[in-house]
Amino acid sequence: MRAGDSDRQRVADQLKSALDEGRLDLNEYDERVQRAYSARTYGDLEGLLDDLPGTVPVQHAQVQPHAPAPAAQPVGLKKDGHSGKHTFGSALTAFLICTVIWAISSVSSGHAYYFWPAWVLIPVVITAVGALTDRGRRDR
């Protein structure tokens, strides 16, 4: 089958990219571009891109095409979309550990520091509200 101008240009563009990436030296690039522009059939274009990465048709490639990753699920949510007791328990445990650390450091210094574990309490409140809201929806 005869090759068209767009086919020859596509091959020349891919050869130019290979030259820019350093995969071809200038002499080899010049030789291949001349062959590409003088090609009359698709057979004449074959072999010009075979040794360059990313130019092998998918059906002839030895590497399998990349499969898209499954959609990410929000942290702390089960597959049905409801927040679990495990998330609330984890957040509460983190809050309690931080409170113990705060208490030990305050007692050992002799005066009470700023109660910074309150910031860790925020996820506890959010998960508790979410769990109560989900329970109300399920009861309806």
Secondary structure, DSSP 4 states (H G I P E B T S, - for coil): -B--HHHHHHHHHHHHHHHHTTSS-HHHHHHHHHHHHT--BHHHHTTSSTTSTT-S-GGG-SSPPPPPPPPP--TTB-TTSPBPHHHHHHHHHHHHHHHHHHHHHHHHHTSPPP-TTHHHHHHHHHHHHHHHHHHHHHH-
